[in-house]
Amino acid sequence: MSTAAGSSAPMGCNHGAEAIPAQTDIAIIGGGPGGLACAQRLAAAGAQVLVLERKTSFGRKVCAGGITCHGMLHLVPQEVIERVFPVQHICSPRQRIRLEEPQPIIATVNRERLGTWMAGQAQAAGARLCTGAQVMALTDTGLVVRNATGRVQELRCGHVVGADGARSLVRRTLGLSSRLSIGLNTMLPVEREQMEWHLHPRLFASGYAWIFPHATTTSLGAFSDARLMNAKRLQTHVSLWAAQQGIENRESGVPSLQAGWVNYDYQGLCFGRRWLVGDAAGLSSALTGEGIYPAVLSGRAVAAMILASQSGRTGQSFSPELEALLKRQRQHRRVAAMAGQGLLASALLAELFLLLLRLRAIDFHRLEMASVAPTWTLSEES
Ligand SMILES: Cc1cc2nc3c(=O)[nH]c(=O)nc-3n(C[C@H](O)[C@H](O)[C@H](O)COP(=O)(O)OP(=O)(O)OC[C@H]3O[C@@H](n4cnc5c(N)ncnc54)[C@H](O)[C@@H]3O)c2cc1C
């Protein structure tokens, strides 16, 4: 496995203690993977950039932490990776298959360590990072921000990047609709060996449940289109399914699931001097919920477009990687829409998918949002 990233900042360094300035050229709202990738690239090119993150640290997120072979696996350092899996186990009500490849297909990462590492890369490149900084509103000249002490202040800025996740304030301010999937996750204090995907339309509609082992814990959860399943029903179904799998934790009772959203309604990245990245841009997969790689790739793309606009270059086209991501995103959305037609449609598609995988008529990598390995890193100088 190749892991490109060198660490130019220590994993545990203290990010975000900065005070919020009165003005900056570029303000990035949200310090998830999209915002931090955007900040790193902008700062490495010499731009004045400030990241505003409402949480008190970087990386904490309701997430299974799965990263795929063609995307993030090439981009993160070894210390962020928890486990790698050359074998995948996929089941439906009627089939159970085991897929094996010589190279890892998927790995798991610790989101807090990924966030800390990416914040270190952005800071090392020269970005300013503020935690405990919640953006309350967008104005004609910039932003209204509440800082960690509760003080509300104005921040003047030229460009605003909305990297603020699936329920993005920037997206809402732009008047754009969203299409959301709901995900539930818990990190169980147990060690499991197999990475498993469970397609079970009666329980998860067009979505699926997963068991993704980490180093000393296991991510267990499920994902479904929010139009087909609400959080409460999904929670009941996950608990039922977990008990069927023998995963119920007798000591702590039913796993305590945390809910999060992904947005898959892509409508563009550039809206004048306002930009959208990652989940705010609706770039996650409607089929799998994969969103870390799309966030990072779109963060870098938006950085390149802002740099181009600052130097007077306009009409820039998207990179082949971004075009490939958008194509894959549309394909996933189409399949998810077909599976979302009803129980019969999702059951037939699930069984057909497993059959085609078993016959090797379809490649599991088509589930990945990246179709080619990146030729860049997240820690280069420019
Ligand atoms: C249950 C679940 C499991 C998932 N599993 C996977 C997986 O295995 N693999 C994968 O690739 N993807 C997974 N995803 C999706 C993935 O987590 C997201 O797509 C990804 O984190 C998106 O990155 P982002 O930078 O766009 O947004 P986020 O990571 O959501 O970051 C947005 C940041 O903005 C901050 N913010 C929001 N509003 C404001 C504001 N007003 N002011 C300041 N800060 C603000 C938030 O605190 C947050 O830190 C999962 C999602 C869920 C819900």
PDBQT file of the ligand as one rigid body, heavy atoms in Angstrom, charges set to zero:
ROOT
HETATM    1  C1  LIG A 401     -22.812   7.539   9.921  1.00  0.00    +0.000 C 
HETATM    2  C2  LIG A 401     -21.886   8.027   8.839  1.00  0.00    +0.000 A 
HETATM    3  C3  LIG A 401     -20.863   7.199   8.390  1.00  0.00    +0.000 A 
HETATM    4  C4  LIG A 401     -19.998   7.642   7.388  1.00  0.00    +0.000 A 
HETATM    5  N1  LIG A 401     -18.987   6.813   6.988  1.00  0.00    +0.000 NA
HETATM    6  C5  LIG A 401     -18.149   7.216   6.010  1.00  0.00    +0.000 A 
HETATM    7  C6  LIG A 401     -17.063   6.378   5.597  1.00  0.00    +0.000 A 
HETATM    8  O1  LIG A 401     -16.872   5.275   6.105  1.00  0.00    +0.000 OA
HETATM    9  N2  LIG A 401     -16.240   6.843   4.619  1.00  0.00    +0.000 N 
HETATM   10  C7  LIG A 401     -16.421   8.060   4.027  1.00  0.00    +0.000 A 
HETATM   11  O2  LIG A 401     -15.650   8.416   3.111  1.00  0.00    +0.000 OA
HETATM   12  N3  LIG A 401     -17.424   8.867   4.412  1.00  0.00    +0.000 NA
HETATM   13  C8  LIG A 401     -18.271   8.489   5.399  1.00  0.00    +0.000 A 
HETATM   14  N4  LIG A 401     -19.270   9.323   5.817  1.00  0.00    +0.000 N 
HETATM   15  C9  LIG A 401     -19.396  10.650   5.173  1.00  0.00    +0.000 C 
HETATM   16  C10 LIG A 401     -18.286  11.576   5.637  1.00  0.00    +0.000 C 
HETATM   17  O3  LIG A 401     -18.202  11.596   7.044  1.00  0.00    +0.000 OA
HETATM   18  C11 LIG A 401     -18.545  12.989   5.119  1.00  0.00    +0.000 C 
HETATM   19  O4  LIG A 401     -18.965  12.931   3.780  1.00  0.00    +0.000 OA
HETATM   20  C12 LIG A 401     -17.294  13.858   5.202  1.00  0.00    +0.000 C 
HETATM   21  O5  LIG A 401     -16.894  14.035   6.535  1.00  0.00    +0.000 OA
HETATM   22  C13 LIG A 401     -17.582  15.205   4.556  1.00  0.00    +0.000 C 
HETATM   23  O6  LIG A 401     -16.518  16.083   4.793  1.00  0.00    +0.000 OA
HETATM   24  P1  LIG A 401     -16.773  17.655   4.784  1.00  0.00    +0.000 P 
HETATM   25  O7  LIG A 401     -15.458  18.290   5.043  1.00  0.00    +0.000 OA
HETATM   26  O8  LIG A 401     -17.527  18.034   3.577  1.00  0.00    +0.000 OA
HETATM   27  O9  LIG A 401     -17.778  17.921   6.006  1.00  0.00    +0.000 OA
HETATM   28  P2  LIG A 401     -17.684  17.518   7.537  1.00  0.00    +0.000 P 
HETATM   29  O10 LIG A 401     -16.695  16.442   7.775  1.00  0.00    +0.000 OA
HETATM   30  O11 LIG A 401     -19.083  17.299   7.984  1.00  0.00    +0.000 OA
HETATM   31  O12 LIG A 401     -17.113  18.830   8.202  1.00  0.00    +0.000 OA
HETATM   32  C14 LIG A 401     -17.884  20.003   8.300  1.00  0.00    +0.000 C 
HETATM   33  C15 LIG A 401     -17.350  20.796   9.471  1.00  0.00    +0.000 C 
HETATM   34  O13 LIG A 401     -17.992  22.069   9.471  1.00  0.00    +0.000 OA
HETATM   35  C16 LIG A 401     -18.238  22.439  10.815  1.00  0.00    +0.000 C 
HETATM   36  N5  LIG A 401     -19.338  23.415  10.780  1.00  0.00    +0.000 N 
HETATM   37  C17 LIG A 401     -20.615  23.203  10.366  1.00  0.00    +0.000 A 
HETATM   38  N6  LIG A 401     -21.329  24.350  10.443  1.00  0.00    +0.000 NA
HETATM   39  C18 LIG A 401     -20.471  25.300  10.914  1.00  0.00    +0.000 A 
HETATM   40  C19 LIG A 401     -20.624  26.689  11.217  1.00  0.00    +0.000 A 
HETATM   41  N7  LIG A 401     -21.788  27.326  11.038  1.00  0.00    +0.000 N 
HETATM   42  N8  LIG A 401     -19.549  27.364  11.689  1.00  0.00    +0.000 NA
HETATM   43  C20 LIG A 401     -18.359  26.735  11.858  1.00  0.00    +0.000 A 
HETATM   44  N9  LIG A 401     -18.166  25.413  11.603  1.00  0.00    +0.000 NA
HETATM   45  C21 LIG A 401     -19.198  24.709  11.133  1.00  0.00    +0.000 A 
HETATM   46  C22 LIG A 401     -18.606  21.124  11.502  1.00  0.00    +0.000 C 
HETATM   47  O14 LIG A 401     -18.417  21.183  12.897  1.00  0.00    +0.000 OA
HETATM   48  C23 LIG A 401     -17.640  20.144  10.816  1.00  0.00    +0.000 C 
HETATM   49  O15 LIG A 401     -16.450  19.990  11.518  1.00  0.00    +0.000 OA
HETATM   50  C24 LIG A 401     -20.150   8.930   6.828  1.00  0.00    +0.000 A 
HETATM   51  C25 LIG A 401     -21.168   9.761   7.275  1.00  0.00    +0.000 A 
HETATM   52  C26 LIG A 401     -22.035   9.329   8.272  1.00  0.00    +0.000 A 
HETATM   53  C27 LIG A 401     -23.120  10.236   8.749  1.00  0.00    +0.000 C 
ENDROOT
TORSDOF 0
